[in-house]
Amino acid sequence: MLTERLVDHDAPLDRLRCAERSLRRRRWRVGNYWAVEPPVAADLVGTAVQYQMWHALALVGVAWLSDDPWVPDGVVGVAGGCFLLGILLFCGTLCATAAEGVPLFPLSAPAGGLLLVAGWIGLGAAGLMRR
């Protein structure tokens, strides 16, 4: 009887179940991924979607300016590339942080933000070149 109490084969499984229950209480699921706390995750995803929408409209402006014969193609191409990479990095980082709790890589959101700013500067320069 003493040896039965000392050797409890279910103890590791009980510890794992207890740890899983505590994780489920602390974290929420978004799709198939563990996420950060719901208000923070919802804010991150909401911000990402809003930035995607506004910068997708900026890409429409880039497409519109690309047909103008007075605007050099290089300026419009650089602006469009900056917008595209900026959207992927900035919004992708926010969504990855909401879903996984960690960013894509260190400083990926600031790098994406700088690319978005560069895209706006390029779009403004292309707009000023237009006659």
C-alpha positions, 0 to 999 in steps of 0.5 A: 500500500505504501508503494502504491502511494509513492508511485502515482502514474497519473500525477504527470498527467494531472499536472499537465491538465491543471496547467492547461486549465490555467492557460485556458483561463488566462488566454483566449482563442482566436481561430486556431491560435492562442491569443493575448487577452481579448480587449488587447487582441481586438484593439490590435486587429482593429488597428491592423484592419483600419491601417490596411483599409486606408493604405489600400486606398493609397494604393488605388491613388498610386495606380491612378497616378501611374497612368499620368505621363508627367509623373515618373514611373520610378517615383510611383513604383517606389511609393507603391512598393513602400505601401505594399511592404509597409502594409505587410510588415505593420499590419502583419505584425499587429495580427501576429501579435494578436494571434500568437502574442509575439511579433514577426521579428523585432522592430517589424512594426516600426519598420513597416510604419516607416515604409508607410510614411515613405509611401505617403511621401512618395505619393505626395511627391508624385502628386506634386509632379502632376500637371 
